[in-house]
Amino acid sequence: LRPVGGAIADKIGGIRSLYIFLTSVAVLIFLNAFIALSFWIAIIVMFLIMASLGMANGALFQLVPQRFSKDIGIMTGIIGASGALGGVAILEILGASTLMFGDYTIGFMFIAANALIAIAGVSLVKSRWRTTWGIKSGGII
């Protein structure tokens, strides 16, 4: 769903898109961690979490040419590799949570906390980004 996230970011801006996608990740993970969902509802919620993460990845790609116009190739590779590592990390975190605590709740909380940290990080740097990045070809950040 990266292309969908990128298309949404092109329409409303990469920063705003990241807020939306990362907030949805945190909310859905909290929901999954604290409410006993039926199997099929839990599957749908997990799909929505993964879809939101994929779209956040696409939104991040929208910001790359604004900041790294001369290094797009390497930055695309780094972002893609980070997304792949993140996918593996989610599995490892949930597995470790189950082994240590007997369920996924702590693992989900850790992942949700990371989404909230990412939102805080974007919030801390967004005004600097807007003033220091020369927006290329009418792009919206």
Backbone as a printed PyTorch tensor [residue, N CA C, xyz], in Angstrom:
tensor([[[  0.8040,  -1.2110,   0.0000],
         [  0.0000,   0.0000,   0.0000],
         [  0.8430,   1.2690,   0.0000]],

        [[  2.1530,   1.1200,  -0.2180],
         [  3.0130,   2.3020,  -0.3020],
         [  2.5340,   3.3010,  -1.3430]],

        [[  2.1580,   2.8310,  -2.5560],
         [  1.7120,   3.8040,  -3.5590],
         [  0.4840,   4.5980,  -3.1120]],

        [[ -0.4230,   3.9550,  -2.3890],
         [ -1.6090,   4.6610,  -1.8950],
         [ -1.1850,   5.7400,  -0.9050]],

        [[ -0.2850,   5.3910,   0.0170],
         [  0.2190,   6.3790,   0.9700],
         [  0.9310,   7.5230,   0.2810]],

        [[  1.7150,   7.2060,  -0.7500],
         [  2.3920,   8.2490,  -1.5090],
         [  1.4170,   9.1570,  -2.2350]],

        [[  0.3690,   8.5740,  -2.8140],
         [ -0.6420,   9.3760,  -3.5180],
         [ -1.3820,  10.2910,  -2.5480]],

        [[ -1.7180,   9.7630,  -1.3780],
         [ -2.3860,  10.5950,  -0.3710],
         [ -1.4500,  11.7120,   0.0780]],

        [[ -0.1770,  11.3910,   0.2760],
         [  0.8040,  12.4020,   0.6730],
         [  0.9520,  13.4760,  -0.3960]],

        [[  0.8760,  13.0890,  -1.6670],
         [  0.9460,  14.0770,  -2.7420],
         [ -0.2320,  15.0460,  -2.6850]],

        [[ -1.3700,  14.5610,  -2.2400],
         [ -2.5760,  15.4020,  -2.1790],
         [ -2.6140,  16.2890,  -0.9410]],

        [[ -2.2630,  15.7220,   0.2320],
         [ -2.4310,  16.4880,   1.4740],
         [ -1.1140,  16.8250,   2.1620]],

        [[ -0.0080,  16.3300,   1.6460],
         [  1.2990,  16.5970,   2.2320],
         [  1.8260,  15.4040,   3.0070]],

        [[  3.1400,  15.2240,   2.9490],
         [  3.7720,  14.0910,   3.6020],
         [  3.6880,  14.1420,   5.1140]],

        [[  3.8550,  15.3260,   5.6850],
         [  3.8210,  15.4510,   7.1420],
         [  2.4270,  15.1510,   7.6680]],

        [[  1.4210,  15.7600,   7.0710],
         [  0.0370,  15.5060,   7.4990],
         [ -0.3130,  14.0260,   7.3310]],

        [[  0.1280,  13.4330,   6.2310],
         [ -0.1270,  12.0050,   5.9990],
         [  0.5210,  11.1460,   7.0740]],

        [[  1.7690,  11.4690,   7.4190],
         [  2.4410,  10.7080,   8.4730],
         [  1.6780,  10.8020,   9.7850]],

        [[  1.1890,  11.9940,  10.1130],
         [  0.3750,  12.1370,  11.3310],
         [ -0.8300,  11.2030,  11.2880]],

        [[ -1.5310,  11.2100,  10.1780],
         [ -2.7450,  10.3930,  10.0570],
         [ -2.4120,   8.9090,  10.1500]],

        [[ -1.4390,   8.4640,   9.3660],
         [ -1.1210,   7.0350,   9.3230],
         [ -0.5310,   6.5400,  10.6440]],

        [[  0.3880,   7.3000,  11.2300],
         [  1.0010,   6.8630,  12.4860],
         [  0.0140,   6.9190,  13.6510]],

        [[ -0.8710,   7.9070,  13.6420],
         [ -1.9120,   7.9600,  14.6740],
         [ -2.8390,   6.7630,  14.5490]],

        [[ -3.2000,   6.4190,  13.3150],
         [ -4.0740,   5.2530,  13.1420],
         [ -3.3720,   3.9770,  13.6040]],

        [[ -2.0650,   3.8730,  13.3680],
         [ -1.3060,   2.7150,  13.8520],
         [ -1.3940,   2.6360,  15.3750]],

        [[ -1.1070,   3.7440,  16.0480],
         [ -1.1180,   3.7440,  17.5180],
         [ -2.5040,   3.4140,  18.0650]],

        [[ -3.5450,   4.0380,  17.5120],
         [ -4.9100,   3.8020,  17.9950],
         [ -5.3200,   2.3480,  17.7740]],

        [[ -5.0640,   1.8330,  16.5880],
         [ -5.4450,   0.4510,  16.2910],
         [ -4.6750,  -0.5550,  17.1460]],

        [[ -3.4100,  -0.2660,  17.4110],
         [ -2.6320,  -1.1760,  18.2520],
         [ -3.1430,  -1.1440,  19.6860]],

        [[ -3.4500,   0.0430,  20.2070],
         [ -4.0290,   0.1180,  21.5540],
         [ -5.3400,  -0.6570,  21.6050]],

        [[ -6.1500,  -0.5070,  20.5660],
         [ -7.4170,  -1.2370,  20.4890],
         [ -7.1660,  -2.7420,  20.5320]],

        [[ -6.2320,  -3.1890,  19.7290],
         [ -5.9150,  -4.6210,  19.6530],
         [ -5.3180,  -5.1390,  20.9640]],

        [[ -4.5740,  -4.2850,  21.6570],
         [ -3.9070,  -4.7200,  22.8840],
         [ -4.8560,  -4.8090,  24.0760]],

        [[ -5.8390,  -3.9260,  24.1460],
         [ -6.6290,  -3.8150,  25.3730],
         [ -8.0700,  -4.2870,  25.2760]],

        [[ -8.5460,  -4.5240,  24.0790],
         [ -9.9250,  -4.9850,  23.9330],
         [ -9.8930,  -6.4020,  23.3750]],

        [[-10.6320,  -7.2850,  24.0130],
         [-10.7010,  -8.6710,  23.5400],
         [-11.5640,  -8.7070,  22.2790]],

        [[-10.9080,  -8.7800,  21.1440],
         [-11.6060,  -8.7800,  19.8630],
         [-11.8410, -10.2140,  19.4080]],

        [[-12.9140, -10.4100,  18.6640],
         [-13.1200, -11.7270,  18.0620],
         [-12.0050, -11.9710,  17.0470]],

        [[-11.8030, -13.2080,  16.6960],
         [-10.7140, -13.5680,  15.7910],
         [-10.7580, -12.7510,  14.5040]],

        [[-11.9030, -12.6980,  13.8420],
         [-11.9930, -12.0260,  12.5450],
         [-11.8430, -10.5190,  12.6710]],

        [[-12.3550,  -9.9420,  13.7320],
         [-12.1700,  -8.5030,  13.9490],
         [-10.6920,  -8.2120,  14.2180]],

        [[-10.0450,  -9.0660,  14.9980],
         [ -8.6130,  -8.8930,  15.2610],
         [ -7.8050,  -8.9860,  13.9660]],

        [[ -8.1800,  -9.8920,  13.0770],
         [ -7.4940, -10.0150,  11.7810],
         [ -7.6700,  -8.7300,  10.9730]],

        [[ -8.8750,  -8.1930,  10.9530],
         [ -9.1390,  -6.9460,  10.2230],
         [ -8.3310,  -5.7990,  10.8220]],

        [[ -8.3050,  -5.7110,  12.1500],
         [ -7.5360,  -4.6520,  12.8120],
         [ -6.0480,  -4.7980,  12.4860]],

        [[ -5.5270,  -6.0200,  12.5140],
         [ -4.1170,  -6.2290,  12.1660],
         [ -3.8390,  -5.8350,  10.7160]],

        [[ -4.7630,  -6.1600,   9.8140],
         [ -4.6050,  -5.7450,   8.4230],
         [ -4.5520,  -4.2220,   8.3340]],

        [[ -5.4340,  -3.5350,   9.0530],
         [ -5.4590,  -2.0670,   9.0280],
         [ -4.1770,  -1.4720,   9.6160]],

        [[ -3.6280,  -2.1150,  10.6450],
         [ -2.3520,  -1.6630,  11.2120],
         [ -1.2520,  -1.7700,  10.1600]],

        [[ -1.1570,  -2.9210,   9.5210],
         [ -0.1170,  -3.1220,   8.5100],
         [ -0.3310,  -2.2060,   7.3000]],

        [[ -1.5860,  -1.9960,   6.9150],
         [ -1.8860,  -1.0830,   5.8100],
         [ -1.4530,   0.3330,   6.1670]],

        [[ -1.7230,   0.7520,   7.3940],
         [ -1.3290,   2.0940,   7.8300],
         [  0.1870,   2.2460,   7.8510]],

        [[  0.8930,   1.2100,   8.2960],
         [  2.3560,   1.2570,   8.2720],
         [  2.8820,   1.3490,   6.8400]],

        [[  2.2930,   0.5870,   5.9310],
         [  2.7010,   0.6490,   4.5300],
         [  2.4380,   2.0170,   3.9210]],

        [[  1.2840,   2.5960,   4.2380],
         [  0.9690,   3.9230,   3.7060],
         [  1.8670,   4.9940,   4.3210]],

        [[  2.2440,   4.8320,   5.5960],
         [  3.1910,   5.7660,   6.2130],
         [  4.5340,   5.6970,   5.4960]],

        [[  4.9320,   4.5000,   5.1040],
         [  6.1620,   4.3330,   4.3480],
         [  6.0750,   5.0850,   3.0250]],

        [[  4.9340,   4.9830,   2.3470],
         [  4.7370,   5.7160,   1.1000],
         [  4.7500,   7.2170,   1.3090]],

        [[  4.1780,   7.6800,   2.4170],
         [  4.1830,   9.1110,   2.7250],
         [  5.6080,   9.6010,   2.9650]],

        [[  6.4150,   8.7690,   3.5920],
         [  7.8060,   9.1330,   3.8240],
         [  8.5500,   9.2830,   2.5000]],

        [[  8.2550,   8.4060,   1.5530],
         [  8.8740,   8.5160,   0.2300],
         [  8.5040,   9.8320,  -0.4520]],

        [[  7.3260,  10.3790,  -0.1470],
         [  6.9270,  11.6580,  -0.7360],
         [  7.8270,  12.7840,  -0.2420]],

        [[  8.3330,  12.6680,   0.9740],
         [  9.1730,  13.7170,   1.5480],
         [ 10.6230,  13.6580,   1.0700]],

        [[ 11.0700,  12.5060,   0.5970],
         [ 12.4790,  12.3240,   0.2330],
         [ 12.9790,  13.3450,  -0.7840]],

        [[ 12.2930,  13.5670,  -1.9050],
         [ 12.8420,  14.5220,  -2.8680],
         [ 12.8630,  15.9570,  -2.3430]],

        [[ 12.0200,  16.2560,  -1.3600],
         [ 12.0120,  17.5990,  -0.7880],
         [ 13.2920,  17.8580,   0.0050]],

        [[ 13.7910,  16.8350,   0.6640],
         [ 14.9540,  16.9950,   1.5310],
         [ 16.2470,  16.4860,   0.8960]],

        [[ 16.1730,  15.4040,   0.1640],
         [ 17.3740,  14.7510,  -0.3650],
         [ 17.3370,  14.7080,  -1.8880]],

        [[ 17.1640,  15.8410,  -2.5140],
         [ 16.9890,  15.8570,  -3.9680],
         [ 18.1990,  15.3010,  -4.7170]],

        [[ 19.3770,  15.4000,  -4.1410],
         [ 20.5760,  14.8880,  -4.8110],
         [ 20.9030,  13.4480,  -4.4230]],

        [[ 20.2180,  12.9290,  -3.4300],
         [ 20.5210,  11.5890,  -2.9230],
         [ 19.2860,  10.6980,  -2.9050]],

        [[ 18.3940,  10.8660,  -3.8530],
         [ 17.1330,  10.1280,  -3.8420],
         [ 17.3670,   8.6180,  -3.8880]],

        [[ 18.2980,   8.1740,  -4.6970],
         [ 18.5330,   6.7360,  -4.8370],
         [ 18.9290,   6.0770,  -3.5340]],

        [[ 19.9260,   6.6340,  -2.8790],
         [ 20.3820,   6.0180,  -1.6230],
         [ 19.3220,   6.1280,  -0.5400]],

        [[ 18.6230,   7.2640,  -0.4880],
         [ 17.5940,   7.4300,   0.5430],
         [ 16.4300,   6.4700,   0.3080]],

        [[ 16.0800,   6.2500,  -0.9420],
         [ 15.0290,   5.2820,  -1.2450],
         [ 15.4450,   3.8920,  -0.7660]],

        [[ 16.7020,   3.5400,  -0.9930],
         [ 17.2010,   2.2490,  -0.5220],
         [ 17.1890,   2.1410,   0.9900]],

        [[ 17.6040,   3.1950,   1.6750],
         [ 17.6260,   3.1820,   3.1410],
         [ 16.2130,   3.0720,   3.7000]],

        [[ 15.2820,   3.8280,   3.1370],
         [ 13.8990,   3.7840,   3.6210],
         [ 13.2860,   2.4120,   3.3580]],

        [[ 13.5260,   1.8620,   2.1730],
         [ 13.0050,   0.5290,   1.8670],
         [ 13.5700,  -0.5330,   2.7980]],

        [[ 14.8830,  -0.4660,   3.0500],
         [ 15.5100,  -1.4280,   3.9610],
         [ 14.9800,  -1.2570,   5.3830]],

        [[ 14.7730,  -0.0160,   5.7960],
         [ 14.2290,   0.2350,   7.1380],
         [ 12.8340,  -0.3440,   7.2810]],

        [[ 12.0280,  -0.2060,   6.2430],
         [ 10.6840,  -0.7910,   6.2750],
         [ 10.7340,  -2.3070,   6.3850]],

        [[ 11.6530,  -2.9180,   5.6560],
         [ 11.7920,  -4.3800,   5.7290],
         [ 12.2480,  -4.8120,   7.1210]],

        [[ 13.2120,  -4.0970,   7.6810],
         [ 13.6680,  -4.4130,   9.0380],
         [ 12.5510,  -4.1980,  10.0560]],

        [[ 11.7530,  -3.1590,   9.8440],
         [ 10.6200,  -2.9110,  10.7350],
         [  9.6190,  -4.0510,  10.7100]],

        [[  9.3880,  -4.6160,   9.5320],
         [  8.4750,  -5.7540,   9.4240],
         [  8.9740,  -6.9590,  10.2030]],

        [[ 10.2780,  -7.1950,  10.1490],
         [ 10.8720,  -8.2930,  10.9120],
         [ 10.8450,  -7.9620,  12.4050]],

        [[ 11.1300,  -6.7030,  12.7450],
         [ 11.1510,  -6.2960,  14.1570],
         [  9.7920,  -6.4930,  14.8160]],

        [[  8.7190,  -6.2010,  14.0970],
         [  7.3790,  -6.3890,  14.6580],
         [  7.1790,  -7.8460,  15.0650]],

        [[  7.5650,  -8.7620,  14.1960],
         [  7.4280, -10.1860,  14.5180],
         [  8.2730, -10.5690,  15.7260]],

        [[  9.4930, -10.0790,  15.7710],
         [ 10.3840, -10.3900,  16.8940],
         [  9.8510,  -9.8160,  18.2050]],

        [[  9.3540,  -8.5930,  18.1600],
         [  8.8160,  -7.9470,  19.3660],
         [  7.6090,  -8.7120,  19.8900]],

        [[  6.7060,  -9.0700,  18.9990],
         [  5.5180,  -9.8090,  19.4370],
         [  5.8850, -11.2010,  19.9460]],

        [[  6.8510, -11.8480,  19.3000],
         [  7.3060, -13.1540,  19.7730],
         [  7.9570, -13.0640,  21.1440]],

        [[  8.8100, -12.0640,  21.3390],
         [  9.4650, -11.8810,  22.6390],
         [  8.4440, -11.5570,  23.7220]],

        [[  7.4520, -10.7500,  23.3770],
         [  6.4000, -10.4130,  24.3380],
         [  5.6570, -11.6610,  24.7940]],

        [[  5.3590, -12.5230,  23.8510],
         [  4.6550, -13.7650,  24.1880],
         [  5.5170, -14.6710,  25.0660]],

        [[  6.7950, -14.7820,  24.7390],
         [  7.6890, -15.6300,  25.5370],
         [  7.8760, -15.0910,  26.9530]],

        [[  8.0390, -13.7730,  27.0720],
         [  8.3420, -13.2050,  28.3870],
         [  7.1100, -12.9560,  29.2490]],

        [[  5.9930, -12.5720,  28.6190],
         [  4.8270, -12.1480,  29.3930],
         [  3.5880, -13.0070,  29.1680]],

        [[  3.6670, -13.9460,  28.2340],
         [  2.5460, -14.8470,  28.0110],
         [  1.4950, -14.3480,  27.0430]],

        [[  1.6020, -13.1100,  26.5820],
         [  0.6830, -12.6070,  25.5580],
         [  1.3450, -11.4680,  24.7790]],

        [[  0.5880, -10.9080,  23.8590],
         [  1.1290,  -9.8960,  22.9550],
         [  1.0080,  -8.4680,  23.4750]],

        [[  0.3290,  -8.2460,  24.5840],
         [ -0.0120,  -6.8910,  25.0160],
         [  1.2060,  -5.9830,  25.1460]],

        [[  2.2390,  -6.4110,  25.8380],
         [  3.4320,  -5.5760,  26.0270],
         [  4.0970,  -5.2980,  24.6770]],

        [[  4.1460,  -6.2860,  23.8140],
         [  4.7090,  -6.0820,  22.4820],
         [  3.9260,  -5.0530,  21.6880]],

        [[  2.5970,  -5.1600,  21.7400],
         [  1.7690,  -4.1610,  21.0560],
         [  2.0060,  -2.7700,  21.6390]],

        [[  2.1260,  -2.6870,  22.9560],
         [  2.3530,  -1.3900,  23.5920],
         [  3.6930,  -0.7950,  23.1570]],

        [[  4.7020,  -1.6370,  23.0330],
         [  6.0120,  -1.1730,  22.5880],
         [  5.9360,  -0.6270,  21.1610]],

        [[  5.2360,  -1.3250,  20.2970],
         [  5.0950,  -0.8780,  18.9060],
         [  4.2920,   0.4210,  18.8490]],

        [[  3.2040,   0.5040,  19.6220],
         [  2.4020,   1.7330,  19.6660],
         [  3.2380,   2.8950,  20.1910]],

        [[  4.0560,   2.6410,  21.2020],
         [  4.9230,   3.6940,  21.7400],
         [  5.8870,   4.1960,  20.6700]],

        [[  6.3920,   3.2950,  19.8440],
         [  7.2780,   3.7140,  18.7540],
         [  6.5510,   4.5850,  17.7380]],

        [[  5.2970,   4.2680,  17.4550],
         [  4.5090,   5.1190,  16.5560],
         [  4.3240,   6.5010,  17.1690]],

        [[  4.0570,   6.5620,  18.4680],
         [  3.8950,   7.8530,  19.1450],
         [  5.2100,   8.6330,  19.1790]],

        [[  6.3250,   7.9410,  19.3480],
         [  7.6340,   8.5980,  19.3030],
         [  7.8900,   9.1650,  17.9090]],

        [[  7.4990,   8.4270,  16.8730],
         [  7.6560,   8.9240,  15.5000],
         [  6.8100,  10.1770,  15.2840]],

        [[  5.5780,  10.1840,  15.8130],
         [  4.7250,  11.3730,  15.7070],
         [  5.3870,  12.5510,  16.4180]],

        [[  5.9170,  12.3130,  17.6150],
         [  6.5970,  13.3740,  18.3580],
         [  7.8170,  13.8760,  17.5870]],

        [[  8.5620,  12.9580,  16.9880],
         [  9.7260,  13.3500,  16.2030],
         [  9.3570,  14.2230,  15.0190]],

        [[  8.3120,  13.8540,  14.3040],
         [  7.8450,  14.6670,  13.1770],
         [  7.3990,  16.0340,  13.6840]],

        [[  6.7040,  16.0640,  14.8150],
         [  6.2340,  17.3310,  15.3790],
         [  7.3890,  18.2520,  15.7430]],

        [[  8.4640,  17.6740,  16.2580],
         [  9.6090,  18.4860,  16.6650],
         [ 10.3470,  19.1140,  15.4880]],

        [[ 10.3700,  18.4460,  14.3530],
         [ 11.1740,  18.9520,  13.2350],
         [ 10.3610,  19.5590,  12.0970]],

        [[  9.0340,  19.4620,  12.1460],
         [  8.2540,  19.8810,  10.9810],
         [  8.3900,  21.3650,  10.6690]],

        [[  8.4250,  22.2300,  11.6780],
         [  8.5210,  23.6560,  11.3700],
         [  9.8800,  23.9860,  10.7650]],

        [[ 10.9330,  23.3210,  11.2330],
         [ 12.2420,  23.5290,  10.6310],
         [ 12.2650,  23.0280,   9.1930]],

        [[ 11.6140,  21.8700,   8.9590],
         [ 11.5500,  21.3530,   7.5970],
         [ 10.8860,  22.3560,   6.6760]],

        [[  9.7860,  22.9230,   7.1350],
         [  9.0260,  23.8360,   6.2740],
         [  9.8120,  25.0900,   5.9470]],

        [[ 10.6810,  25.5290,   6.8460],
         [ 11.4150,  26.7680,   6.6040],
         [ 12.7560,  26.5500,   5.9230]],

        [[ 13.3370,  25.3600,   6.0380],
         [ 14.6690,  25.1510,   5.4750],
         [ 14.6840,  24.3520,   4.1820]],

        [[ 13.6410,  23.5860,   3.9130],
         [ 13.6260,  22.8080,   2.6830],
         [ 13.0740,  23.6730,   1.5750]],

        [[ 13.7660,  23.7170,   0.4680],
         [ 13.1890,  24.3560,  -0.7010],
         [ 12.2480,  23.3670,  -1.3510]],

        [[ 10.9640,  23.6460,  -1.3220],
         [  9.9980,  22.6940,  -1.8750],
         [ 10.1710,  22.6550,  -3.3840]],

        [[ 10.4110,  21.4760,  -3.8870],
         [ 10.6850,  21.2660,  -5.3060],
         [  9.3960,  21.1350,  -6.1030]],

        [[  9.3680,  21.7650,  -7.2130],
         [  8.2980,  21.6450,  -8.2140],
         [  6.8960,  21.6140,  -7.6110]],

        [[  6.6250,  22.5560,  -6.7350],
         [  5.2690,  22.6930,  -6.2010],
         [  4.8560,  21.6080,  -5.2400]],

        [[  5.7920,  20.8590,  -4.6920],
         [  5.4530,  19.7800,  -3.7660],
         [  4.8540,  20.2960,  -2.4730]],

        [[  4.0890,  19.4610,  -1.8310],
         [  3.4830,  19.7890,  -0.5450],
         [  4.1650,  18.9330,   0.5020]],

        [[  4.7200,  19.5710,   1.5350],
         [  5.2920,  18.7720,   2.6180],
         [  4.3270,  18.8220,   3.7590]]])
